[in-house]
Amino acid sequence: DTTRQDYLAYQRVRGHPKLTIAKAGLVDSLDTPWLAASPDGRVTDPDDPQPLRLVEYKNPFVARQLTLSEACDLSIFCLQKKERHDYYYQVQCQLYCDNKDWCNFVV
């Protein structure tokens, strides 16, 4: 919940005072009934060109004692989009199941 609060505070400082986050729970795909995903939240921001989107939080345990800058120096810590990374597939599945075009990936 701390990451959620930090993300909301960050968005408000960036000029998004109306942004809200609702818990998403398990989302079943309407097109593929055997597929489901559980995004961390659904973001609504009426002032944004993408008013409805998802959010996924990651708090890497391996970097718990490091600053973000220090964590980026680790070979196992990645913030780049890599299509072979598990997080990439996780977010793509969430977007598909919830029929959204955008997800904020928050580290």
Rosetta blueprint (number, residue, H / E / L):
1 D L
2 T H
3 T H
4 R H
5 Q H
6 D H
7 Y H
8 L H
9 A H
10 Y H
11 Q H
12 R H
13 V H
14 R L
15 G L
16 H L
17 P L
18 K L
19 L L
20 T E
21 I E
22 A E
23 K L
24 A L
25 G L
26 L L
27 V E
28 D E
29 S L
30 L L
31 D L
32 T L
33 P L
34 W L
35 L L
36 A E
37 A E
38 S L
39 P L
40 D L
41 G E
42 R E
43 V E
44 T E
45 D L
46 P L
47 D L
48 D L
49 P L
50 Q L
51 P L
52 L E
53 R E
54 L E
55 V E
56 E E
57 Y E
58 K L
59 N L
60 P L
61 F H
62 V H
63 A H
64 R L
65 Q L
66 L L
67 T L
68 L H
69 S H
70 E H
71 A H
72 C H
73 D L
74 L L
75 S L
76 I L
77 F L
78 C L
79 L L
80 Q L
81 K L
82 K L
83 E L
84 R L
85 H L
86 D H
87 Y H
88 Y H
89 Y H
90 Q H
91 V H
92 Q H
93 C H
94 Q H
95 L H
96 Y H
97 C H
98 D H
99 N L
100 K L
101 D L
102 W L
103 C E
104 N E
105 F E
106 V E
107 V L
